[in-house]
Amino acid sequence: MEKTKLTMGQKLKMFREIENLSQEELGQKLNVSDKTISAWENEERDISLPNATLIAEFFNIPKEYFVFDENENKISSETKNKIQKYLSDYEFANKIKTIISCCKEKLENDGLPYKKEYIPSFNFDSKNFETFGVFDEKSLPVKIEHHKGLSALDSYHRVNFTNSNLTDLKQYQYSSAALTKFGLFDILKRFNENKVELIDLIDCNNLNIFKNTLSSMKERKYTQKNIYNPYSEGRDISQEYIQNQINELLEKLNPNLSNFWAIVVFLIENGAYFTKQVGWGDDVVSWSSAKDIARTNYIYRIAKDNISK
């Protein structure tokens, strides 16, 4: 395996963390500000040779190692062991970050509304995935070993990177119906207080997500509060609310989606229609919306033709 090489800024962060020093604490010892330490670590400012010498002396490491990666043999065995452990954790963390980054990219490519609950979360202390977000453990490009804890309810997942390709997005295929035993939208219900609604799917390219979202919305009750009686349950506006959302989605759907026409057909067949405004006078003071049946039927025929091609 190729040895991990760090820049001077990364080495500075490594030795600071190995010695359990904050940026402020290290800055005080080196007589510089914590902002300077941060700038050095993030490669925003070069570390001058005099400062590099000062840092190497403070951490008791060869200046040649800190600057040029040379004279590593002069580092003490204790420090070498600390460096080896740090680099092992560093490589591991980068692999996890790559996995999560690929998951984000997959969701963005599918146009799924971006929420933190969709992304796998990882506990770097225990080195376990805490959730897989909307992904299944089988869809991650790593081997997941399932373990049972002390109790039957206590289970966790350990990561194994053997023979894994962390950049192949083709491995991130998932199905909205069979992600885990719960299914995609059951997971979203468990993790999201703000439920996904049709209007969130303007850029979504997955027809199954539209179907599940519409079905999920029909199971909910939407009410309009009575301003004169705030303690009342409110008027049930579920049908009107869903109708307005499905109409708005039909008009705002991203036309660049590869499944655009299939989604249009689905929306119209489920009651969506284009609206038109009607009124009178040059200075219109009264408008109302009406179904634009002609336009809806016209677009529907075009959509069906494009699907059949």
Secondary structure, DSSP 8 states (H G I E B T S, - for coil): -------HHHHHHHHHHHTT--HHHHHHHHTS-HHHHHHHHTTSS---HHHHHHHHHHHT--HHHHHHS--GGGS-HHHHHHHHHHHHHHHHHHHHHHHHHHHHHHHHHHT----GGGS-EEETTTTEEEE-TTS-GGGSSSEEEEEE-SSTT-EEEEEE-TT--TT-GGG----SSSSSSS-HHHHHHHH-SS---GGGGTT---HHHHHHHHHHHHTS--EE--TT-TTS--EE-HHHHHHHHHHHHHHHS-TT-TTHHHHHHHHHHTT---EEEEE-SSS---EEEEE-HHHHHHHHHHHHHHHH-
